[in-house]
Amino acid sequence: MSELLLEVKDLNLGYKVYNGIAKVLTGLNIKVGYSEKIGIVGETGCGKTTAMRSIMRTLANNALVAPESKIFFQGKDILKMNNSEVQDLRRENISMVFEDPTASLNPVFTVGTQLSDIVKGVKQLKIKNQGEKKLKKESIKKQVVKIFKSVYLPDPERIYQSFPVQLSGGMRQRVCIAMALISSKELLIFDEPGTSLDVTIKDQIFKLIKSIIEKGNASIILISHDLGDIKHMSDRVYIMYAGSIIEEAETRELFNKPLHPYTEGLLLATPKLTGGIGQGIFGNIPSYLDPPKGCRFYPRCKDRMPICAEKVPPMININNSHRVACFLFNKDKGGVTINENR
């Protein structure tokens, strides 16, 4: 068995559009260990969801994945799996909760019917593999209602009979979280799971996710714009900018000593409880149709150097757990030594 549950290796991906190819992901590398909680942080449009859709094999038809790209799950390359193997992977091993719940729910069926179908599929697989007895319809309904209660849905019996359009955005999000949690999975991917939830429900949901993960020994990948969620829910963090990982570290170390100028900018942009607003980061993510030749953060970087405009910075090991892609930490390429006071 592989030491890693998941390894995304040299993932290069673009989208064929009207005026060319948008090079969205470039040399993406992500590792997830068994029972590990990973956070991925970055601005809207930096490629976080595209990377996760690559893992789930739910990319749009105009997506172009480079042949050198690899995505290993328990040592098997997901990109080389046939459709049947991918379906089994989603059913048995990996679940993803998308940011937009309406895209995950069928509008013509009640949410109870949709979750019941998932339970039936899981049970049928167990019946086939382990000879378990077939569950009755009423027993399946009780299981679905129970999972609805666990994600703090009010009046779960009524919710069971409701269509997605009859529920609020927060309720639909909780239904999608219930879909992911209804069966044991080895990897759970959450794409902004708290976006449609109010503060109190969001806190309860994150506590629920954390407890289920700890009990079931599952690994998670949490995508979030909220650095507070990442800080409290992850063991290790990847900072992503314009399709590439630009910094990686254990959570505590990254928050205590951010290295990349972009990471520093994200932390400074976070609103403080003491009042005032964050400083923000000037500019926007570059066009994927015509990205900068060198570092993609170059146009916005306060510490930029001439070499940054010409060459892509390599990922540099600062220590065993902290890596950064920035010439500030590479003396051989015209960078400077690490400044402990930065």
PLY file of the C-alpha trace (Angstrom):
ply
format ascii 1.0
element vertex 342
property float x
property float y
property float z
element edge 341
property int vertex1
property int vertex2
end_header
0.00 0.00 0.00
1.20 3.50 -0.81
2.33 5.68 2.11
0.14 8.44 0.69
-3.62 8.29 0.29
-3.55 10.86 -2.53
-0.78 12.39 -4.61
-1.37 14.97 -7.32
1.83 15.05 -9.36
2.81 17.55 -12.06
-0.82 18.30 -12.93
-1.01 20.61 -15.95
-4.47 21.48 -17.18
-6.01 23.99 -19.54
-9.39 24.81 -21.01
-9.94 25.16 -24.72
-11.85 28.41 -25.20
-12.83 30.59 -28.15
-9.61 32.63 -28.29
-7.07 30.00 -27.23
-6.17 27.71 -24.35
-6.48 28.99 -20.79
-3.57 27.44 -18.87
-5.26 27.09 -15.49
-3.11 24.55 -13.60
0.66 24.44 -14.01
2.84 21.82 -12.35
0.43 21.30 -9.46
1.71 19.00 -6.69
-0.38 18.06 -3.63
0.07 15.20 -1.16
-2.48 13.89 1.34
-1.56 11.28 3.93
-3.88 8.83 5.66
-6.09 10.51 8.30
-4.60 13.90 7.39
-6.49 17.20 7.21
-5.30 19.44 4.37
-6.27 23.06 3.77
-6.04 24.80 0.38
-6.22 28.60 0.36
-6.31 31.08 -2.48
-8.35 33.80 -4.12
-11.40 33.09 -6.25
-10.26 31.93 -9.67
-6.89 30.53 -8.63
-7.81 26.96 -9.69
-8.69 25.29 -6.36
-12.01 23.83 -7.50
-10.56 22.81 -10.89
-7.84 20.85 -9.08
-10.46 19.03 -6.99
-12.63 18.35 -10.03
-9.57 16.75 -11.61
-9.40 14.35 -8.68
-13.11 13.57 -8.98
-12.92 13.34 -12.81
-15.80 15.79 -13.19
-14.08 18.29 -15.49
-15.88 20.04 -18.34
-15.59 18.61 -21.85
-13.26 21.40 -22.96
-10.65 20.55 -20.30
-7.24 19.46 -21.58
-5.07 17.44 -19.18
-1.39 17.14 -20.13
-0.15 13.54 -20.60
2.56 13.90 -17.93
-0.06 14.65 -15.26
-0.64 12.05 -12.55
-3.21 11.73 -9.77
-2.54 8.70 -7.59
-5.13 7.42 -5.11
-3.74 4.57 -3.00
-1.11 4.11 -5.69
-3.55 3.93 -8.64
-3.65 6.69 -11.26
-7.17 8.18 -11.34
-6.53 9.75 -14.75
-6.02 6.27 -16.26
-9.14 4.71 -14.73
-12.08 3.74 -16.96
-15.57 5.12 -16.29
-16.63 2.11 -14.21
-13.58 2.41 -11.96
-14.20 6.15 -11.52
-17.83 5.49 -10.50
-16.66 2.92 -7.94
-14.11 5.41 -6.63
-16.78 8.06 -6.06
-19.16 5.54 -4.50
-16.70 3.86 -2.16
-13.64 6.07 -1.59
-14.04 9.81 -2.30
-16.84 12.33 -1.77
-16.89 16.02 -2.60
-19.17 18.77 -1.30
-19.30 21.56 -3.89
-19.63 25.24 -3.06
-22.89 25.57 -5.04
-25.40 23.04 -3.64
-27.89 23.60 -6.48
-25.39 22.05 -8.90
-25.28 18.84 -6.83
-29.01 18.29 -6.31
-31.51 17.11 -8.94
-34.42 19.59 -9.00
-37.04 17.00 -10.03
-36.58 14.60 -7.09
-37.07 15.16 -3.37
-33.88 15.35 -1.34
-35.06 12.29 0.61
-35.29 10.26 -2.59
-31.83 11.38 -3.68
-30.16 10.42 -0.39
-32.14 7.17 -0.24
-30.73 6.22 -3.63
-27.22 6.76 -2.28
-27.97 4.54 0.73
-29.37 1.86 -1.58
-26.26 1.97 -3.76
-23.96 1.60 -0.75
-26.04 -1.22 0.72
-26.26 -3.07 -2.59
-22.48 -3.00 -2.77
-22.26 -4.45 0.75
-24.86 -7.08 -0.09
-22.78 -8.11 -3.07
-19.46 -8.09 -1.21
-20.47 -9.23 2.27
-23.79 -10.97 1.89
-25.71 -8.49 4.06
-29.50 -8.55 4.13
-31.36 -6.08 1.94
-32.71 -3.05 3.81
-36.39 -2.21 3.66
-37.60 1.16 2.37
-38.68 2.34 5.84
-35.29 1.43 7.30
-33.53 3.45 4.58
-35.77 6.44 5.31
-34.89 6.28 9.01
-31.20 6.31 8.15
-31.61 9.36 5.90
-33.67 11.23 8.53
-30.97 10.43 11.10
-28.22 11.91 8.93
-30.42 14.98 8.34
-30.63 15.44 12.11
-26.85 15.10 12.42
-26.30 18.12 10.11
-28.77 20.21 12.13
-31.59 20.31 9.59
-34.82 21.38 11.33
-37.88 19.13 10.94
-35.99 16.37 9.04
-39.22 14.47 8.26
-40.46 17.49 6.28
-37.06 18.02 4.67
-37.13 14.40 3.50
-40.27 15.13 1.45
-39.01 18.48 0.10
-37.64 19.37 -3.32
-34.39 21.38 -3.47
-36.23 24.52 -4.60
-38.29 24.44 -1.39
-35.18 24.72 0.78
-32.99 27.69 1.59
-29.39 27.86 0.37
-28.09 26.89 3.81
-30.43 23.90 4.00
-29.38 22.71 0.54
-25.73 23.00 1.60
-26.42 20.85 4.66
-28.19 18.28 2.49
-25.08 18.09 0.30
-22.89 17.65 3.37
-25.22 14.86 4.49
-24.77 13.21 1.07
-21.01 13.18 1.60
-21.24 11.85 5.14
-23.90 9.21 4.61
-21.32 6.49 3.97
-17.76 5.97 5.16
-15.19 7.41 2.76
-11.41 7.54 2.89
-11.23 11.07 1.45
-13.71 13.92 1.87
-13.30 17.10 -0.17
-15.10 20.21 1.03
-15.23 23.19 -1.32
-16.23 26.20 0.80
-18.72 24.14 2.88
-19.69 27.09 5.08
-20.48 29.60 2.32
-24.29 29.38 2.61
-24.44 28.80 6.37
-24.95 31.29 9.16
-22.25 31.58 11.82
-23.81 29.30 14.46
-24.75 26.51 12.05
-21.35 26.78 10.34
-19.61 26.22 13.68
-21.79 23.17 14.40
-21.18 21.72 10.94
-17.41 22.09 11.21
-17.46 20.41 14.63
-19.54 17.59 13.15
-17.16 17.16 10.19
-14.18 17.12 12.54
-15.71 14.51 14.85
-16.75 12.23 11.99
-13.27 12.47 10.47
-11.60 11.62 13.77
-13.94 8.67 14.41
-13.70 7.29 10.89
-10.00 7.98 10.27
-10.86 9.78 7.02
-8.67 12.37 5.34
-10.05 15.72 4.26
-9.20 18.47 1.82
-10.78 21.75 2.85
-10.95 24.60 0.34
-11.74 27.91 1.97
-11.29 31.66 1.67
-11.65 31.83 5.45
-8.20 31.52 7.00
-9.86 31.00 10.39
-11.51 27.78 9.15
-8.21 26.58 7.70
-6.34 27.35 10.91
-8.68 25.30 13.07
-9.53 22.48 10.65
-6.23 21.51 8.98
-2.91 19.88 9.82
-1.12 21.23 6.77
-1.82 24.08 4.35
-1.19 24.67 0.65
-1.29 28.28 -0.57
-2.39 28.40 -4.20
-2.03 31.27 -6.63
-3.00 31.38 -10.34
-2.90 27.61 -10.80
0.24 26.75 -8.81
1.17 25.92 -5.24
3.40 28.74 -4.02
3.80 27.74 -0.36
3.28 24.63 1.75
3.71 24.23 5.50
2.26 22.79 8.66
-0.64 24.98 9.71
0.87 26.46 12.85
4.17 27.25 11.14
2.50 28.89 8.16
0.42 31.21 10.34
3.37 32.02 12.62
5.92 32.55 9.86
4.50 33.04 6.34
7.24 33.32 3.73
5.75 34.05 0.31
4.67 37.69 -0.24
1.27 36.42 -1.38
0.76 34.43 1.82
1.72 37.50 3.84
-0.80 39.52 1.83
-3.60 37.04 2.51
-2.96 37.16 6.24
-2.81 40.96 6.25
-6.07 41.09 4.31
-7.90 39.16 7.05
-10.23 41.43 9.09
-9.10 41.82 12.71
-11.31 41.59 15.79
-9.63 44.77 17.04
-11.41 46.71 14.30
-10.62 48.08 10.87
-10.33 46.25 7.58
-7.51 44.24 6.09
-4.89 45.79 3.85
-5.76 43.70 0.80
-3.57 42.83 -2.18
-3.34 45.25 -5.11
-4.32 43.96 -8.54
-5.95 40.78 -9.87
-5.03 37.24 -10.84
-3.42 37.32 -14.32
-5.14 36.12 -17.47
-4.74 32.38 -17.97
-4.71 32.94 -21.73
-1.58 35.09 -21.49
0.04 34.58 -18.06
3.33 36.26 -17.06
6.47 34.57 -18.35
8.02 34.18 -14.91
6.33 34.20 -11.52
2.59 34.70 -11.94
2.47 36.85 -8.82
5.13 39.24 -10.23
2.74 42.07 -11.29
1.33 42.31 -7.74
4.39 41.51 -5.63
5.85 44.15 -3.30
9.20 42.29 -3.16
9.61 41.55 -6.88
13.03 41.38 -8.51
14.11 41.40 -12.20
14.55 37.61 -12.24
10.93 37.12 -11.16
9.73 38.51 -14.50
11.89 36.08 -16.50
11.84 32.73 -14.71
9.35 30.61 -12.79
10.63 30.19 -9.21
11.25 26.57 -8.15
9.82 25.12 -4.96
12.52 25.45 -2.28
12.72 23.41 0.93
13.10 25.74 3.90
12.90 22.82 6.33
11.34 19.35 6.40
7.79 20.71 6.51
7.98 24.17 4.94
8.42 24.83 1.22
8.08 28.02 -0.81
8.30 28.98 -4.50
10.00 32.37 -4.37
13.38 33.74 -5.48
13.64 35.66 -2.20
14.80 32.38 -0.70
17.10 31.25 -3.50
20.53 32.94 -3.42
21.74 31.02 -6.49
19.10 32.69 -8.68
19.67 36.26 -7.56
17.47 36.09 -4.51
18.33 37.19 -1.00
18.87 35.32 2.21
15.91 34.59 4.45
15.14 37.60 6.56
14.04 36.40 9.99
12.31 39.75 10.59
10.00 39.59 7.56
0 1
1 2
2 3
3 4
4 5
5 6
6 7
7 8
8 9
9 10
10 11
11 12
12 13
13 14
14 15
15 16
16 17
17 18
18 19
19 20
20 21
21 22
22 23
23 24
24 25
25 26
26 27
27 28
28 29
29 30
30 31
31 32
32 33
33 34
34 35
35 36
36 37
37 38
38 39
39 40
40 41
41 42
42 43
43 44
44 45
45 46
46 47
47 48
48 49
49 50
50 51
51 52
52 53
53 54
54 55
55 56
56 57
57 58
58 59
59 60
60 61
61 62
62 63
63 64
64 65
65 66
66 67
67 68
68 69
69 70
70 71
71 72
72 73
73 74
74 75
75 76
76 77
77 78
78 79
79 80
80 81
81 82
82 83
83 84
84 85
85 86
86 87
87 88
88 89
89 90
90 91
91 92
92 93
93 94
94 95
95 96
96 97
97 98
98 99
99 100
100 101
101 102
102 103
103 104
104 105
105 106
106 107
107 108
108 109
109 110
110 111
111 112
112 113
113 114
114 115
115 116
116 117
117 118
118 119
119 120
120 121
121 122
122 123
123 124
124 125
125 126
126 127
127 128
128 129
129 130
130 131
131 132
132 133
133 134
134 135
135 136
136 137
137 138
138 139
139 140
140 141
141 142
142 143
143 144
144 145
145 146
146 147
147 148
148 149
149 150
150 151
151 152
152 153
153 154
154 155
155 156
156 157
157 158
158 159
159 160
160 161
161 162
162 163
163 164
164 165
165 166
166 167
167 168
168 169
169 170
170 171
171 172
172 173
173 174
174 175
175 176
176 177
177 178
178 179
179 180
180 181
181 182
182 183
183 184
184 185
185 186
186 187
187 188
188 189
189 190
190 191
191 192
192 193
193 194
194 195
195 196
196 197
197 198
198 199
199 200
200 201
201 202
202 203
203 204
204 205
205 206
206 207
207 208
208 209
209 210
210 211
211 212
212 213
213 214
214 215
215 216
216 217
217 218
218 219
219 220
220 221
221 222
222 223
223 224
224 225
225 226
226 227
227 228
228 229
229 230
230 231
231 232
232 233
233 234
234 235
235 236
236 237
237 238
238 239
239 240
240 241
241 242
242 243
243 244
244 245
245 246
246 247
247 248
248 249
249 250
250 251
251 252
252 253
253 254
254 255
255 256
256 257
257 258
258 259
259 260
260 261
261 262
262 263
263 264
264 265
265 266
266 267
267 268
268 269
269 270
270 271
271 272
272 273
273 274
274 275
275 276
276 277
277 278
278 279
279 280
280 281
281 282
282 283
283 284
284 285
285 286
286 287
287 288
288 289
289 290
290 291
291 292
292 293
293 294
294 295
295 296
296 297
297 298
298 299
299 300
300 301
301 302
302 303
303 304
304 305
305 306
306 307
307 308
308 309
309 310
310 311
311 312
312 313
313 314
314 315
315 316
316 317
317 318
318 319
319 320
320 321
321 322
322 323
323 324
324 325
325 326
326 327
327 328
328 329
329 330
330 331
331 332
332 333
333 334
334 335
335 336
336 337
337 338
338 339
339 340
340 341
